[in-house]
Each structure stands twice: as structure tokens, then as C-alpha cells.
Amino acid sequence: MDLMPTASEEAFRSAARAWLAVNVPDQPRPTEVSAAAAYDVAWQRKLFDHGWAGVSWPKEHGGLGLSLTEQVVWFEESTRARAPQPGANFIGLSHAGPTLIALASEEQKAHHLPRILRADSIWCQGFSEPNAGSDLAGLRTRAVVDGNELVVTGQKVWTSFAVHAQYQELLVRTSSEGDKHRGISWVIGDMRLPGIEIRPIVTMDQMAHFCEVFYNDVRIPIENVVGGLNNGWAVALANLGFERATALTAAQIELAQQVEDLIMLARETTDASGRALIEDDDIRRCLAQCRADVMALRAMTYGIVSRLARVPIPGPEGSMVRLYFTQLVQRVQRLAMDVIADGALDLDFKGTEGRDWVRNFLLSFKDTISGGTKDIQRNIIAGRILGLPRS
Ligand SMILES: Cc1cc2nc3c(=O)[nH]c(=O)nc-3n(C[C@H](O)[C@H](O)[C@H](O)COP(=O)(O)OP(=O)(O)OC[C@H]3O[C@@H](n4cnc5c(N)ncnc54)[C@H](O)[C@@H]3O)c2cc1C
């Protein structure tokens, strides 16, 4: 991959930087879930209305039709300007949308892609079930074909933002014959259909972004199936490929900024003797290691982007970058607790740069679970990339 920017990429960077400099909201994202979702929608709509949404999405569906490199440039400039992250729009923008672009029919794309880009529809993911998380292909939510409809019965769990979502990337079992990976279908599920019951799960921090979703004879038009009936495992793999390989690109770029902020915080924070923490050998060494590691992460990110220019649907290689990234996030957040020391007891502690260090530390525990646990990522790397035997 040639890392030297082209003239048009440089021009795009300058234009993005200039627009972001005057348009990033002054107000931080609220912590309450509904207010946070409204904030995310408002930001995404502003991007759309000003022509910045979907940098690498097709022009005919509301995007800018530019390259993935320009998409990365946009993320870099957004990070630099401390612009909001996609938040509640994450699933639609980062993996439902790319999956539809790759595998949906023209009608499905024309209907859904502009709505995702304009934040007219928030998406959620209905994959995990009480007995099918890591063993996703063991899912039991059933869909029976009845004329032009699928009749869905079952339960999903850990569905992020289900209460705010209009649509869902939904995996259902449409056949029980043969291998469990066959007989799964990937369906566009309308969350407002009769028979859907959403129960928010209130977590320890009193937030309710997780939900249980129950399906009681929910009738979904069969035309909502993407990639063909009983062919949903292939669509799910593409979907998970995007979720693991590219969905976190913005967050990976943002992590480099967090490390720089942490270095600044270590310069500003003093210990009991009045010495700046950056003078502490252990802290300095860990900070230097994190800075080196985010550079390695950047190289992996560019590698993925470069590969996607040739192979449009990511394969198992996304598990390598996801595993490295999620463990690095946890290391950076843990180090932040050492730097802020007593501040770690205050949930609302913010450094001068306004970061929620304590909340981010607590949230980082989820990173090696969501999108497939770190054990599952290791299994994928071992089996599908290294070709190692199963036992
Ligand atoms: C923040 C967050 C957001 C999420 N959002 C969504 C969402 O929007 N939609 C959705 O569908 N799901 C979502 N999930 C669920 C997530 O995908 C599952 O939690 C994850 O796949 C693990 O499944 P599980 O919780 O059932 O754990 P289990 O599969 O029961 O795993 C339990 C433990 O056993 C280990 N384990 C299991 N199988 C193996 C194996 N074969 N080899 C080695 N170790 C193994 C796991 O690594 C884990 O440590 C979210 C999870 C989190 C944390």
C-alpha cells in the first residue's frame, strides 16, 4: 500500500478539517441512553445534510462515493477535531450498512442505505440468544415460511439500542435439516412489527442500552431476507467480518488520541511529593509502550484498508486486529487509572481534555466480549488463518 497521500486525498483532508473546525458540537455527549441516542442522531443528520455522511458509500445511495482511504482520512480528522463517534448509529453505519452494500438486492439498498446515512433509521443486531453467543450457529429463534412471509418465534438477548432501533439485522433458523450452519437466514427485521416485545436490561451503571427482544409470531415479509433463504450464515460471516475488521476503524484511530491525552495528563498530574507522574519510570515506560502499540495498530488498520480495496468483504483477518485492539484498549484504560490515581474513585472524573476516564475504564471490560469474545477471536485466528487443528 502506498501511504503517500494523493492530491485529492489531501484536498479532502483540508476540506474535512475546515468543516469540522466550525461544526463539532460544543456540548459533550450526554450519559443517559435516550439523550445520548438523540445526540448521535442529531450529529449524523448534520453530517448528512452537509454532505459528509458515508464517505466511502455509493453515491447513488447518498454517500460520497470516495475510497476507503478517504474514509480513514475522515476518521482521522474527526478524531483530531474531537467530533462525536457514531454511538447509536454504530451498527447501521459500521456493519449493517456495509453488509447491505455488499450483499443486498438493489431494492433493499435503495430503501435502507439513505435512511441509515441520514439517521432516519437506527439499527440493532439480533444475533445473540440466551444459549447462542459464542456458538452463534446454535441459534434457535425460528422462522417458518407462510406464503410471502416468515413467521418468527423466539428470543434474542444483549441487543444494544433495541429500544431506539427501527430495524434489526436478524438471524433466524429457517431450516433444521443437516449442518447447523445451513438453514440460517439473515433478515431485515422491522422493530415495530406486532409481536415484538423489547425488555431493557438495566446494568450496574443504571443505563439500559442492552435489551432482551422476544418474538411472538412476528410476520416479516420474505423479501426482507438478504442473500437468499437458508444462506444467512454466509451473510452473517460477511457481517461479522465488517464488525471485526472495519467497524472499529474510527475507534482505533481515536485510541491514538487517547494515548496522547493520557501522556498530557501524566505531565499535568503530580504525586504526593509534587513530582509530575510522567517522571515516574514505570508510568513513562508504560506510556511509551502504549504509544508504540497504537502505531502498530495503525499499521494493522492500514493493512486492512489496503486489503479491502482488493477484496471487498473482509475475511477472518479482522479477528487479528480486533483482538489486538480490544486488549490494547483495556491496557490504556488500566494505565489511565494509575495516572489519575485518587480520581479513579470518582465516576465523573474528567481530565483537562474532558475525557470520561473512569467510565471508559469500566466500559473497556466489555471490549473483549462484544463482537465475539477474545477466545473466539483466537479460535478463528488459529483455525481459519493459521490452519491449526481444532484440538
Ligand atoms: C457491550 C456488548 C454489546 C453487545 N451487543 C450485542 C448486540 O447488539 N447484539 C447481539 O446479538 N449481541 C450483542 N452482544 C453479545 C455478544 O455478542 C456475546 O456476549 C458474545 O458473543 C459472547 O456470548 P455469550 O455472552 O453468550 O458468552 P458465552 O458464549 O456463553 O461464553 C462464555 C465464556 O466461554 C468462552 N467460550 C465459549 N465458547 C468457547 C470456545 N469454543 N472456545 C473457547 N472459549 C469459549 C467465552 O470466551 C466466554 O469467556 C453484546 C455484548 C456486549 C458485551
The ligand as a Gaussian input file, in Angstrom:
#p B3LYP/6-31G(d) Opt

LIG

0 1
 C      -21.149000      -4.399000      25.090000
 C      -21.785000      -5.565000      24.388000
 C      -22.671000      -5.320000      23.353000
 C      -23.298000      -6.395000      22.724000
 N      -24.220000      -6.114000      21.762000
 C      -24.841000      -7.131000      21.132000
 C      -25.825000      -6.843000      20.137000
 O      -26.150000      -5.685000      19.850000
 N      -26.426000      -7.878000      19.521000
 C      -26.099000      -9.184000      19.797000
 O      -26.648000     -10.067000      19.146000
 N      -25.189000      -9.495000      20.767000
 C      -24.559000      -8.482000      21.438000
 N      -23.652000      -8.768000      22.434000
 C      -23.465000     -10.159000      22.848000
 C      -22.122000     -10.738000      22.454000
 O      -22.051000     -10.978000      21.071000
 C      -21.953000     -12.028000      23.274000
 O      -21.900000     -11.658000      24.642000
 C      -20.691000     -12.768000      22.909000
 O      -20.769000     -13.300000      21.609000
 C      -20.420000     -13.934000      23.914000
 O      -21.536000     -14.757000      24.021000
 P      -22.126000     -15.136000      25.459000
 O      -22.303000     -13.853000      26.231000
 O      -23.324000     -15.977000      25.241000
 O      -20.975000     -15.945000      26.197000
 P      -20.661000     -17.489000      26.014000
 O      -20.681000     -17.838000      24.578000
 O      -21.564000     -18.263000      26.922000
 O      -19.189000     -17.573000      26.547000
 C      -18.854000     -17.681000      27.940000
 C      -17.357000     -17.844000      28.056000
 O      -16.944000     -19.086000      27.447000
 C      -15.939000     -18.856000      26.466000
 N      -16.145000     -19.740000      25.327000
 C      -17.311000     -20.077000      24.757000
 N      -17.105000     -20.900000      23.706000
 C      -15.781000     -21.091000      23.617000
 C      -14.941000     -21.817000      22.718000
 N      -15.440000     -22.537000      21.708000
 N      -13.606000     -21.786000      22.919000
 C      -13.071000     -21.058000      23.934000
 N      -13.822000     -20.339000      24.817000
 C      -15.153000     -20.342000      24.645000
 C      -16.132000     -17.399000      26.047000
 O      -14.951000     -16.846000      25.533000
 C      -16.568000     -16.753000      27.353000
 O      -15.452000     -16.418000      28.121000
 C      -23.010000      -7.734000      23.096000
 C      -22.105000      -7.961000      24.137000
 C      -21.505000      -6.903000      24.791000
 C      -20.560000      -7.185000      25.905000

